[in-house]
């Protein structure tokens, strides 16, 4: 069976990463979390004083972006890949509200996107990958054989993020998360470089009222149609 590239784009907290990881696992493909890459750059910026409050020292980040290397390694306990920043596992650190509230302005920087897209394209040269993010089907892999665009209401997405953080034992405020979701939507759709939008040839998946098994069935169906077509 031929191997293809699968691009899953959509709004924050739609469950893109979970569905992409599950699909990759089911079909034996490699999963690459592009959003985690931008979160890792954000964490690097926070930990290295590139953020001054909410202001970004863009010139310093531009000089240091070449030293930021992101990779993924399979976690034998979870069966899913963890994110590594310069060789250090940062999977838990990049999922908290501190990083979530600062990632959109970092991801909007053209030189950051250029660096991350180059790393992503290098990872995807061999096909047989599932990648999720904001601009995978439009910018990173415009020739991907299967493109999915995921959406859900802001309230549902905020509730999912809230439940996820509480399950990890992290403090969380629903109102703060909902505001963050709405702000990220605005920034992602209105940035100058690779704004979030549905590719013309992408399948739309609104999972507001869908269960995870229903999503899995739908995704498997699209995959089967694509590889057989």
C-alpha positions as CSV (number, residue, x, y, z in Angstrom):
1,X,0.0,0.0,0.0
2,X,1.4,3.4,-1.0
3,X,2.4,5.8,1.8
4,X,1.0,9.3,1.9
5,X,1.3,12.5,3.8
6,X,-1.6,13.4,6.1
7,X,-2.1,17.1,7.1
8,X,-4.5,17.9,10.0
9,X,-5.1,21.6,10.6
10,X,-7.5,23.5,12.7
11,X,-8.2,25.7,15.7
12,X,-6.5,25.3,19.1
13,X,-7.8,22.6,21.6
14,X,-9.9,20.8,18.9
15,X,-8.2,17.5,19.8
16,X,-6.1,17.6,16.6
17,X,-3.0,16.2,18.3
18,X,-4.9,13.3,19.9
19,X,-6.6,12.3,16.7
20,X,-3.4,12.7,14.7
21,X,-1.5,10.5,17.2
22,X,-4.2,7.9,17.3
23,X,-4.5,7.8,13.5
24,X,-0.7,7.5,13.1
25,X,-0.6,4.7,15.6
26,X,-3.5,2.8,13.9
27,X,-2.0,3.0,10.4
28,X,1.7,2.6,11.4
29,X,2.8,6.2,10.4
30,X,5.1,8.6,12.1
31,X,3.3,11.5,14.0
32,X,4.8,15.0,14.1
33,X,3.1,17.6,16.4
34,X,4.0,20.9,14.7
35,X,2.2,22.9,17.5
36,X,4.5,21.4,20.0
37,X,7.4,22.8,18.0
38,X,6.1,26.3,18.4
39,X,5.4,25.7,22.1
40,X,9.0,24.5,22.5
41,X,10.3,27.7,20.9
42,X,8.0,29.7,23.3
43,X,9.3,27.7,26.3
44,X,12.9,28.4,25.1
45,X,12.0,32.1,24.9
46,X,10.5,32.2,28.4
47,X,13.4,30.3,30.0
48,X,16.1,32.3,28.3
49,X,14.7,35.8,29.0
50,X,13.6,36.5,25.4
51,X,10.2,37.4,26.8
52,X,10.2,40.6,28.8
53,X,6.8,40.4,30.3
54,X,4.6,39.9,27.2
55,X,7.1,41.6,24.9
56,X,9.4,39.5,22.7
57,X,13.0,40.5,22.0
58,X,12.6,39.5,18.4
59,X,16.2,40.4,17.3
60,X,17.7,38.1,20.0
61,X,15.3,35.3,19.1
62,X,16.2,35.8,15.4
63,X,19.9,35.3,16.3
64,X,19.2,32.2,18.4
65,X,16.6,30.4,16.3
66,X,19.3,28.4,14.6
67,X,20.3,26.9,18.0
68,X,16.7,25.7,18.7
69,X,16.4,22.0,17.7
70,X,13.2,20.1,18.3
71,X,12.8,16.4,18.0
72,X,10.3,13.7,19.0
73,X,11.0,10.4,20.8
74,X,8.5,7.7,21.4
75,X,7.5,7.4,25.1
76,X,7.4,3.6,25.8
77,X,4.9,4.1,28.7
78,X,2.3,6.1,26.7
79,X,3.1,4.7,23.3
80,X,3.2,8.3,22.0
81,X,6.0,10.7,21.0
82,X,7.3,13.2,23.6
83,X,8.7,16.6,22.5
84,X,12.4,17.3,23.1
85,X,14.0,20.8,23.1
86,X,17.7,20.6,22.5
87,X,17.7,17.0,23.8
88,X,15.6,17.7,26.9
89,X,12.1,16.2,27.3
90,X,9.7,19.2,27.7
91,X,6.4,17.5,26.9
92,X,4.7,18.5,30.2
93,X,6.2,22.0,30.4
94,X,4.9,23.1,27.0
95,X,1.3,22.1,27.8
96,X,0.7,24.6,30.7
97,X,-1.2,27.9,30.5
98,X,2.1,29.9,30.8
99,X,3.2,28.6,27.4
100,X,-0.3,28.5,25.9
101,X,-0.8,32.2,26.6
102,X,2.4,33.2,24.8
103,X,2.7,30.7,21.9
104,X,0.5,32.6,19.3
105,X,2.7,35.8,19.1
106,X,5.8,33.5,18.8
107,X,4.2,31.4,16.1
108,X,3.2,34.6,14.2
109,X,6.9,35.6,13.6
110,X,7.9,34.9,10.0
111,X,11.4,33.8,10.8
112,X,10.2,31.4,13.5
113,X,7.7,29.8,11.0
114,X,10.4,29.6,8.3
115,X,12.8,27.7,10.7
116,X,10.0,25.4,11.9
117,X,8.7,24.7,8.4
118,X,12.2,23.7,7.3
119,X,12.5,21.3,10.2
120,X,9.0,19.9,9.5
121,X,9.6,19.4,5.8
122,X,12.9,17.6,6.5
123,X,11.0,15.2,8.8
124,X,8.3,14.6,6.2
125,X,10.5,13.8,3.2
126,X,9.9,10.1,3.4
127,X,6.1,10.2,3.4
128,X,4.2,7.9,5.8
129,X,3.6,10.8,8.3
130,X,0.7,12.5,10.0
131,X,1.3,16.1,11.0
132,X,-1.0,18.5,12.7
133,X,-0.9,22.2,13.2
134,X,-2.3,25.5,11.7
135,X,-0.7,25.6,8.2
136,X,0.3,22.1,7.4
137,X,-2.1,21.6,4.4
138,X,-1.6,25.2,3.2
139,X,2.1,25.9,3.7
140,X,4.2,23.0,5.0
141,X,2.7,20.2,2.8
142,X,0.5,21.8,0.2
143,X,0.7,18.6,-1.9
144,X,-0.4,16.3,1.0
145,X,-2.6,13.6,-0.3
146,X,-5.1,13.8,2.6
147,X,-5.9,17.1,4.3
148,X,-8.3,17.5,7.3
149,X,-9.5,20.8,8.8
150,X,-10.9,20.5,12.3
151,X,-13.2,22.9,14.1
152,X,-15.4,23.1,17.2
153,X,-17.1,25.8,19.3
154,X,-14.8,27.9,21.5
155,X,-16.7,26.8,24.6
156,X,-16.3,23.1,23.9
157,X,-12.6,23.6,23.1
158,X,-12.1,25.5,26.4
159,X,-13.8,22.8,28.4
160,X,-11.6,20.2,26.8
161,X,-8.5,22.1,27.7
162,X,-9.8,22.7,31.2
163,X,-10.5,19.0,31.7
164,X,-7.1,18.0,30.4
165,X,-5.2,20.4,32.8
166,X,-7.3,19.3,35.8
167,X,-6.7,15.6,34.9
168,X,-2.9,16.4,35.1
169,X,-3.4,18.0,38.5
170,X,-2.7,21.5,37.2
171,X,-4.5,24.6,38.4
172,X,-6.9,25.9,35.7
173,X,-9.6,28.6,35.3
174,X,-12.3,28.0,32.7
175,X,-12.8,31.7,32.0
176,X,-9.1,32.3,31.5
177,X,-8.8,29.3,29.2
178,X,-11.9,30.4,27.1
179,X,-10.4,33.9,26.7
180,X,-7.1,32.4,25.7
181,X,-8.8,30.1,23.1
182,X,-10.6,33.2,21.6
183,X,-7.4,35.3,21.5
184,X,-5.5,32.4,19.8
185,X,-8.2,32.0,17.2
186,X,-8.0,35.7,16.4
187,X,-4.2,35.8,16.2
188,X,-4.0,32.5,14.2
189,X,-6.5,33.7,11.6
190,X,-5.2,37.2,11.3
191,X,-1.4,36.8,11.3
192,X,0.5,37.9,8.2
193,X,2.5,34.7,7.7
194,X,0.6,31.5,7.0
195,X,-2.7,32.4,8.7
196,X,-5.0,29.6,9.8
197,X,-7.4,28.7,7.0
198,X,-8.9,25.6,5.5
199,X,-7.1,24.4,2.3
200,X,-9.5,24.3,-0.6
201,X,-9.0,20.5,-0.9
202,X,-9.3,19.7,2.8
203,X,-12.2,17.7,4.4
204,X,-14.0,19.7,7.1
205,X,-14.4,17.9,10.5
206,X,-16.6,19.8,13.1
207,X,-16.2,17.6,16.2
208,X,-18.3,19.8,18.5
209,X,-20.8,16.9,19.1
210,X,-18.6,13.9,18.1
211,X,-17.3,11.2,20.4
212,X,-13.6,10.1,20.0
213,X,-14.7,6.7,18.5
214,X,-16.9,8.6,15.9
215,X,-13.9,10.7,15.0
216,X,-11.6,7.7,14.7
217,X,-14.1,6.0,12.4
218,X,-14.5,9.1,10.2
219,X,-10.7,9.6,9.9
220,X,-10.1,5.9,9.1
221,X,-12.7,6.1,6.4
222,X,-11.1,9.2,4.8
223,X,-7.6,7.5,4.9
224,X,-9.0,4.3,3.4
225,X,-10.6,6.2,0.5
226,X,-7.4,8.2,-0.1
227,X,-5.0,5.3,-0.3
228,X,-7.3,3.2,-2.3
229,X,-8.1,6.0,-4.7
